[in-house]
Amino acid sequence: MDQQTVNQLPDIVQTIVLNAPIDKVWNAVATAEGIGAWFMPNNFQPIVGFEFELNAGQWGNSPCKVTEIDPPNGLAFTWGRDWTLRFQLVAQGDQTEFTLTHSGWSAEGVTEFGEPHAIVRDRMNGGWVGLVKKLSGYVQG
């Protein structure tokens, strides 16, 4: 096992069942307008290889690149230099199970802003709880 694998921190995973059909949830997670409504302003387009930016407020614009698009089941993109975000959707009748996975954490990792991954991961884990609730309100509202 290589050093990188030994020192990985756990992925952040949030799963919620949304009281909204999968197409509505897909539009909320796979369009610039939808992502901006619950996450961050952006210029996302659902095209594999498309490079876009998330406006991270005080941290400025973060470069991202779409790595996977599978309408309406999921998508993934790189975020900054270390992270990958994956949104997975599973239709459950008129509801949708949504799972967010934020991976790419390592014990030695440091963000572009010099903060250790271990500290940022804990902060972002809590932040994702609020963001998933915001997504819930957006698609169920």
Backbone as JSON, one array per atom type, in Angstrom:
{
  "sequence": "MDQQTVNQLPDIVQTIVLNAPIDKVWNAVATAEGIGAWFMPNNFQPIVGFEFELNAGQWGNSPCKVTEIDPPNGLAFTWGRDWTLRFQLVAQGDQTEFTLTHSGWSAEGVTEFGEPHAIVRDRMNGGWVGLVKKLSGYVQG",
  "N": [[0.85, -1.18, 0.0], [0.62, 2.18, -0.88], [2.01, 5.31, 0.38], [0.21, 7.44, 0.1], [-2.33, 6.21, 0.11], [-2.41, 5.13, 2.69], [-2.56, 7.41, 4.26], [-4.96, 8.64, 3.71], [-7.8, 10.65, 4.35], [-11.18, 10.16, 5.46], [-13.77, 10.21, 2.96], [-16.15, 12.86, 2.58], [-19.48, 12.24, 2.97], [-22.8, 12.75, 2.2], [-26.13, 11.88, 2.4], [-29.48, 12.13, 1.35], [-33.03, 11.84, 1.21], [-34.99, 13.33, -1.08], [-38.0, 15.12, -1.44], [-38.87, 15.27, -4.2], [-39.08, 14.93, -7.76], [-36.72, 13.08, -9.82], [-35.88, 14.47, -12.15], [-36.24, 17.17, -11.47], [-34.43, 17.42, -9.35], [-32.09, 16.81, -10.72], [-31.9, 19.06, -12.42], [-31.31, 20.92, -10.47], [-28.77, 20.23, -9.65], [-27.2, 20.03, -11.88], [-27.07, 22.26, -13.48], [-25.93, 25.61, -14.08], [-27.48, 27.65, -12.93], [-29.07, 26.19, -11.08], [-27.07, 25.02, -9.36], [-25.95, 27.36, -8.39], [-28.04, 28.31, -6.85], [-28.13, 26.81, -4.5], [-25.54, 26.17, -3.74], [-22.81, 27.47, -4.81], [-22.14, 30.49, -6.66], [-21.47, 30.12, -10.17], [-20.08, 29.0, -13.35], [-20.88, 26.65, -14.57], [-21.22, 24.0, -16.96], [-22.91, 21.14, -18.21], [-20.92, 19.26, -19.45], [-18.6, 16.85, -20.26], [-15.25, 17.38, -19.51], [-15.48, 20.11, -19.56], [-14.29, 23.17, -18.36], [-14.72, 25.1, -15.51], [-15.64, 27.63, -13.05], [-16.1, 27.86, -9.54], [-17.47, 30.29, -7.49], [-16.05, 31.05, -4.66], [-16.52, 32.97, -2.72], [-14.9, 34.69, -0.2], [-12.61, 33.27, -0.71], [-12.2, 33.45, -3.34], [-12.3, 32.58, -6.88], [-12.62, 29.18, -7.66], [-10.97, 26.78, -9.6], [-12.51, 24.3, -11.64], [-13.33, 21.11, -13.14], [-15.35, 19.27, -15.26], [-15.8, 15.83, -14.93], [-17.45, 13.69, -15.25], [-20.62, 12.92, -16.58], [-23.85, 11.83, -16.33], [-26.81, 11.89, -17.12], [-30.07, 11.25, -15.77], [-28.62, 10.56, -13.55], [-26.17, 11.12, -12.3], [-23.17, 13.1, -11.67], [-19.8, 14.3, -11.83], [-17.06, 16.32, -10.72], [-13.81, 17.83, -10.71], [-12.42, 19.83, -8.12], [-10.65, 22.6, -7.41], [-7.22, 21.83, -6.67], [-7.12, 19.35, -5.47], [-9.55, 18.01, -4.85], [-12.54, 16.03, -5.48], [-15.89, 16.28, -6.41], [-18.9, 14.49, -6.26], [-22.13, 13.97, -7.37], [-24.82, 11.94, -6.84], [-27.82, 10.5, -8.01], [-30.83, 8.81, -7.34], [-33.81, 7.61, -8.46], [-36.79, 7.32, -6.62], [-39.65, 6.57, -6.95], [-41.76, 9.3, -6.69], [-39.87, 10.63, -5.36], [-36.36, 11.45, -4.7], [-33.3, 9.98, -4.06], [-30.47, 11.55, -2.99], [-27.0, 11.7, -3.11], [-24.09, 13.11, -1.99], [-20.67, 13.17, -2.5], [-17.6, 14.09, -1.32], [-14.43, 13.93, -2.09], [-10.84, 13.26, -1.86], [-9.19, 13.93, 0.21], [-6.31, 14.16, 2.28], [-4.07, 13.26, 4.94], [-1.69, 14.72, 5.0], [-2.27, 16.68, 3.27], [-2.64, 20.02, 2.01], [-4.55, 22.89, 1.48], [-4.89, 25.14, -1.38], [-4.75, 27.51, -0.08], [-3.18, 27.18, 2.08], [-4.18, 25.84, 4.29], [-4.43, 23.01, 6.45], [-5.65, 19.87, 5.25], [-7.02, 18.24, 7.12], [-8.19, 20.02, 8.94], [-9.77, 21.65, 7.27], [-11.42, 19.7, 6.16], [-13.05, 18.89, 8.35], [-14.44, 21.29, 8.85], [-15.74, 21.64, 6.37], [-17.27, 19.33, 6.26], [-19.29, 19.84, 8.14], [-20.31, 22.09, 6.87], [-21.37, 21.01, 4.51], [-23.61, 19.68, 5.48], [-25.42, 21.77, 5.98], [-25.59, 22.8, 3.36], [-26.74, 20.68, 1.91], [-29.21, 20.65, 3.14], [-30.08, 23.12, 2.23], [-30.24, 22.59, -0.51], [-32.32, 20.75, -0.39], [-34.46, 22.4, 0.47], [-34.57, 24.04, -1.76], [-35.33, 22.34, -3.95], [-37.68, 21.27, -3.0], [-39.26, 23.39, -2.48]],
  "CA": [[0.0, 0.0, 0.0], [1.47, 3.36, -0.95], [1.86, 6.29, 1.46], [-1.0, 8.24, -0.14], [-3.49, 5.42, 0.53], [-2.36, 4.99, 4.15], [-2.86, 8.67, 4.93], [-6.2, 9.25, 3.23], [-8.87, 10.94, 5.3], [-12.43, 9.66, 4.88], [-14.59, 11.08, 2.12], [-17.37, 13.42, 3.16], [-20.64, 11.68, 2.26], [-24.1, 13.18, 2.71], [-27.23, 11.29, 1.64], [-30.8, 12.6, 1.78], [-34.13, 11.56, 0.29], [-35.66, 14.59, -1.37], [-39.39, 14.98, -1.87], [-38.9, 15.9, -5.53], [-38.73, 13.96, -8.8], [-35.31, 13.08, -10.2], [-35.58, 15.52, -13.14], [-36.13, 18.44, -10.77], [-33.16, 17.39, -8.61], [-31.02, 16.89, -11.73], [-31.77, 20.47, -12.82], [-30.73, 21.66, -9.35], [-27.36, 19.88, -9.44], [-26.48, 19.91, -13.16], [-27.15, 23.52, -14.23], [-25.27, 26.71, -13.37], [-28.5, 28.32, -12.12], [-29.41, 25.32, -9.96], [-25.94, 24.93, -8.42], [-25.82, 28.67, -7.77], [-29.14, 28.54, -5.91], [-27.94, 26.14, -3.21], [-24.13, 25.93, -3.42], [-22.0, 28.65, -5.06], [-22.21, 31.01, -8.03], [-20.58, 29.33, -11.02], [-20.37, 29.01, -14.79], [-20.92, 25.23, -14.9], [-21.99, 23.42, -18.05], [-22.86, 19.68, -18.06], [-20.17, 18.71, -20.59], [-17.36, 16.26, -19.79], [-14.07, 18.14, -19.92], [-15.72, 21.55, -19.45], [-13.63, 23.82, -17.23], [-15.55, 26.19, -14.98], [-15.21, 28.13, -11.76], [-17.03, 28.1, -8.44], [-17.11, 31.51, -6.79], [-15.99, 30.67, -3.26], [-16.58, 34.13, -1.85], [-13.64, 35.26, 0.28], [-11.49, 32.51, -1.24], [-12.1, 33.72, -4.78], [-12.81, 31.58, -7.81], [-11.93, 27.89, -7.63], [-11.07, 26.08, -10.88], [-13.14, 22.99, -11.62], [-13.43, 20.48, -14.45], [-16.34, 18.18, -15.28], [-15.17, 14.55, -15.25], [-18.47, 12.65, -15.49], [-22.01, 13.36, -16.71], [-24.72, 10.68, -16.6], [-28.16, 12.37, -16.8], [-30.15, 12.14, -14.6], [-28.15, 9.73, -12.44], [-25.04, 11.64, -11.56], [-22.1, 13.86, -12.29], [-18.63, 14.51, -10.97], [-16.1, 17.3, -11.2], [-12.7, 18.16, -9.83], [-12.57, 21.14, -7.49], [-9.32, 22.97, -6.96], [-6.16, 20.9, -7.1], [-7.13, 18.07, -4.74], [-10.84, 17.42, -4.52], [-13.56, 15.65, -6.45], [-17.27, 16.25, -5.94], [-19.77, 13.61, -7.03], [-23.54, 14.02, -7.02], [-25.49, 10.74, -7.36], [-29.26, 10.58, -7.85], [-31.56, 7.56, -7.55], [-35.25, 7.83, -8.4], [-37.58, 6.48, -5.72], [-41.01, 7.05, -7.22], [-41.79, 10.76, -6.81], [-38.77, 11.16, -4.55], [-35.03, 11.19, -5.23], [-32.2, 9.87, -3.11], [-29.32, 12.34, -3.43], [-25.79, 11.47, -2.34], [-22.96, 13.96, -2.29], [-19.4, 12.64, -2.01], [-16.49, 15.05, -1.47], [-13.24, 13.11, -1.86], [-9.53, 13.84, -2.17], [-8.6, 14.41, 1.47], [-5.16, 13.4, 2.79], [-3.6, 13.77, 6.22], [-0.63, 15.69, 4.78], [-2.72, 17.65, 2.28], [-2.83, 21.42, 2.36], [-5.27, 23.56, 0.4], [-4.18, 26.21, -2.07], [-4.68, 28.65, 0.83], [-2.27, 26.85, 3.16], [-4.83, 25.21, 5.44], [-4.36, 21.55, 6.42], [-6.87, 19.16, 4.85], [-7.75, 17.72, 8.28], [-8.99, 21.12, 9.5], [-10.76, 22.06, 6.26], [-12.39, 18.61, 6.02], [-14.02, 18.97, 9.45], [-15.28, 22.46, 8.62], [-16.58, 21.42, 5.2], [-18.24, 18.29, 6.59], [-20.41, 20.56, 8.73], [-20.88, 22.96, 5.86], [-22.18, 20.23, 3.57], [-24.91, 19.4, 6.11], [-26.25, 22.93, 5.7], [-25.81, 22.94, 1.93], [-27.69, 19.66, 1.48], [-30.52, 21.16, 3.6], [-30.43, 24.21, 1.31], [-30.68, 21.91, -1.74], [-33.63, 20.18, -0.07], [-35.41, 23.49, 0.43], [-34.66, 24.54, -3.13], [-36.09, 21.44, -4.83], [-38.98, 20.97, -2.4], [-39.94, 24.65, -2.24]],
  "C": [[0.89, 1.24, 0.0], [1.13, 4.35, 0.17], [0.56, 7.08, 1.32], [-2.24, 7.5, 0.38], [-3.56, 5.33, 2.06], [-2.86, 6.25, 4.84], [-4.09, 9.38, 4.38], [-7.12, 9.53, 4.42], [-10.17, 10.48, 4.66], [-13.11, 10.71, 3.99], [-15.69, 11.69, 2.98], [-18.52, 12.86, 2.32], [-21.91, 12.15, 2.96], [-25.17, 12.56, 1.81], [-28.55, 11.77, 2.23], [-31.82, 12.15, 0.74], [-34.92, 12.85, 0.15], [-37.07, 14.32, -1.88], [-39.57, 15.75, -3.18], [-38.51, 14.84, -6.56], [-37.3, 14.15, -9.28], [-34.99, 14.18, -11.21], [-35.42, 16.89, -12.48], [-34.82, 18.52, -9.99], [-32.0, 17.5, -9.59], [-30.81, 18.35, -12.16], [-31.14, 21.32, -11.72], [-29.24, 21.38, -9.17], [-26.55, 19.86, -10.73], [-26.68, 21.12, -14.07], [-26.48, 24.61, -13.4], [-26.27, 27.41, -12.44], [-28.85, 27.49, -10.89], [-28.31, 25.26, -8.92], [-25.76, 26.25, -7.68], [-26.88, 28.93, -6.7], [-28.89, 27.91, -4.55], [-26.47, 25.98, -2.8], [-23.32, 27.2, -3.59], [-22.28, 29.17, -6.46], [-21.15, 30.33, -8.89], [-20.93, 29.56, -12.48], [-20.32, 27.58, -15.34], [-21.69, 24.97, -16.19], [-21.82, 21.91, -17.99], [-22.22, 18.99, -19.26], [-18.87, 18.14, -20.04], [-16.18, 17.02, -20.38], [-14.24, 19.65, -19.8], [-15.05, 22.09, -18.19], [-14.46, 25.01, -16.81], [-15.0, 26.62, -13.63], [-16.39, 28.18, -10.8], [-16.56, 29.37, -7.75], [-17.21, 31.23, -5.29], [-15.89, 31.87, -2.33], [-15.21, 34.66, -1.49], [-12.42, 34.52, -0.25], [-11.34, 32.67, -2.75], [-12.68, 32.6, -5.62], [-11.96, 30.32, -7.77], [-12.09, 27.2, -8.99], [-11.63, 24.68, -10.7], [-13.17, 22.43, -13.04], [-14.38, 19.3, -14.36], [-15.64, 16.89, -15.73], [-16.18, 13.45, -15.6], [-19.84, 13.3, -15.58], [-22.84, 12.15, -17.12], [-26.16, 11.07, -16.25], [-29.16, 11.23, -16.71], [-29.58, 11.47, -13.35], [-26.97, 10.28, -11.67], [-24.07, 12.44, -12.39], [-20.97, 13.97, -11.3], [-17.77, 15.6, -11.6], [-14.98, 17.47, -10.19], [-12.93, 19.57, -9.32], [-11.22, 21.51, -6.9], [-8.31, 21.92, -7.39], [-6.29, 19.5, -6.51], [-8.45, 17.32, -4.75], [-11.65, 16.98, -5.73], [-14.91, 15.68, -5.75], [-18.06, 15.35, -6.85], [-21.18, 13.74, -6.48], [-24.2, 12.81, -7.66], [-26.98, 10.83, -7.02], [-29.87, 9.23, -8.17], [-33.04, 7.86, -7.39], [-35.89, 6.82, -7.45], [-39.03, 6.93, -5.83], [-40.97, 8.55, -7.47], [-40.69, 11.43, -5.99], [-37.43, 10.81, -5.2], [-34.05, 11.07, -4.07], [-31.0, 10.58, -3.71], [-28.15, 12.04, -2.52], [-24.69, 12.37, -2.87], [-21.72, 13.3, -1.7], [-18.32, 13.66, -2.35], [-15.23, 14.29, -1.09], [-11.97, 13.88, -2.2], [-8.81, 14.39, -0.96], [-7.4, 13.55, 1.85], [-4.63, 14.08, 4.05], [-2.51, 14.83, 6.05], [-1.08, 16.82, 3.86], [-2.91, 19.03, 2.86], [-3.54, 22.08, 1.18], [-4.38, 24.61, -0.27], [-3.96, 27.42, -1.16], [-3.87, 28.34, 2.08], [-2.9, 26.22, 4.39], [-4.74, 23.7, 5.34], [-5.71, 20.92, 6.06], [-7.69, 18.72, 6.06], [-8.65, 18.79, 8.89], [-10.1, 21.5, 8.54], [-11.83, 20.98, 6.12], [-13.45, 18.69, 7.11], [-14.98, 20.15, 9.23], [-16.25, 22.22, 7.46], [-17.6, 20.32, 5.44], [-19.48, 18.93, 7.21], [-21.09, 21.46, 7.72], [-21.78, 22.22, 4.88], [-23.54, 19.87, 4.16], [-25.87, 20.53, 5.79], [-26.57, 23.08, 4.22], [-26.8, 21.91, 1.4], [-29.11, 20.06, 1.95], [-31.0, 22.27, 2.67], [-30.91, 23.64, -0.02], [-32.1, 21.36, -1.54], [-34.7, 21.26, -0.15], [-35.64, 24.02, -0.97], [-35.54, 23.64, -4.02], [-37.48, 21.13, -4.29], [-39.84, 22.22, -2.23], [-40.96, 25.01, -3.29]]
}
